[in-house]
Amino acid sequence: MSNSKLLNVKNLSISFISGKKKTEVIHGISFDISKNEILGIVGESGSGKSVSSLAIMGLLPKKKSEISYGSIEFEGKDLSSISEKEFQNLRGNEIAMIFQEPMSSLNPSMKCGRQVAELLKRHTNLSKSEIKAEVLSLFERVKLPDPKRAFNAYPHEISGGQKQRVMIAMAISCKPKLLIADEPTTALDVTVQKEILELLKTLQQETKMSILFISHDLALVSELVDKVAVMYKGEIVEQANVEGLFNSPQHQYTKALLNSRPSLDTRLKKLPTVSDFINETINTSVISKEERKRHHNKLYAQAPLLEIIDLEKTYLSYQGLFQPKTEFKAVNQVSFKVYEGETLGLVGESGCGKSTLGNAILQLDKATDGIIKYKGEDISNLKSQPLRSLRKDIQIIFQDPFASLNPRLTVGKAITEPMEVHGICNTSKERNEKAIEILKHVGLSETDFYKYPHEFSGGQRQRIGIARTIALEPKLIICDESVSALDISVQAQVLNLLNSLKENFGFTYIFISHDLAVVKYMADQLLVMNKGEIEELGEADQVYSHPKKEYTKKLIDAIPKGL
């Protein structure tokens, strides 16, 4: 093996064990990382990316998994044959990892500074005061806005992007030779994502460490890595340097990953999915500017379905018994109109007030001031019975379908129960038949009616959430980050589904997301929010191509463009 190879994975096969049954999930993969090199592993959920990285870290459950074939060599040493004690000395010290969800990998009961300090205490001989100084220095290096405050803060007291920076500080604290970053930016805003990528790039250049960067987004990976390995169903289907892979992808799956993300230049009628590429059934029809203009003229010739006038939502926080209460305006003087058959895109960073605005429209969290008009009537202060009737008309599709589905209810029950509450259909037999018909509409089958939420993938659960929403025959649907946790290809399927349902059922959407590329593809009008206020509002393509505000330009610049 060449001395420059830091990590060498050869013909690695991994099996999961359940009782007497063994299931192979990784099928003979090989890749290597040289010193001072960044390798990107790209693929969708279930492709085997994270399983491979956990094997390198020695974190796979011993009794439920095994390396059935092949080897993982780190600096010439086979990691599959070393003891747990040797792994403990290696982990954090020579090989470190940043996980996808910082909140679940940070200890919620321990201050951030102490969590990083513990690692230094274990792997170095520094004194207590030297450790504190080193942690503060690390927090400065990862560009935490106020290192001293972050040192004394619990994880829940800082933002998602800041939590991820604490994780990065922890990962680089012992100057590892290899850093594994597993989807480290998936749940973050595009602007924070860009900052984290730039930070990783800078740290890598300073320390000369190698990085294994795992993601489902090829455009994102291209901005950081030297070479790419594409994983599909437990195999590596393509490996190349980043320019070669982007300019001439060989495998159909790679082509699908590159093209499933909405284009920023053309607006396809239907986004291509992985199965479209594999079956060669790609629809290249484009929505022309003339078609779009005709559609908009028709939309805006009618009275608005929803009108928001000077809406405000203020939260009060109490610091202590004798402290004055402080006000925080989450939504401030917001006004806009939504027309029947339209998709209004609502975009902005976390904390800008998007979801608060959505909850106020739904009356889940009453507005402090302002007027909400639905079909010309003021619905701001409805009492229980009229509000219940309104709930049928205005529905929401949540970001996390698993959290919004009751794990004890079958899919059929989850869909038919709200139908019964709102008096849709006369008998349970009719409701069941309608629910099965709706499941087929969203690309699921009759057998899925009898299953439970845990039996489905993330993309399928999102379809169930959509089915439950449309079963009530609503007029207006608020999609709150409803595709942000999905793989690129699954996201394309769900966006296509939302558009076809809109055509077939005449739905109106308020589409909330922090992903400007997705919002631009879906939206007729685009509303940009910043710190509770409207920053910019206009026709989606116009706002994207000629943004008037610096904040909008910043959001657009942060979209991963690929090569």
Order of alpha helices (4+ residues) and beta strands (2+ residues): beta-beta-beta-alpha-beta-beta-alpha-beta-alpha-alpha-alpha-alpha-alpha-beta-alpha-beta-alpha-beta-beta-alpha-alpha-alpha-alpha-beta-beta-beta-alpha-beta-beta-alpha-beta-alpha-alpha-alpha-alpha-beta-alpha-beta-alpha-beta-beta-alpha-alpha
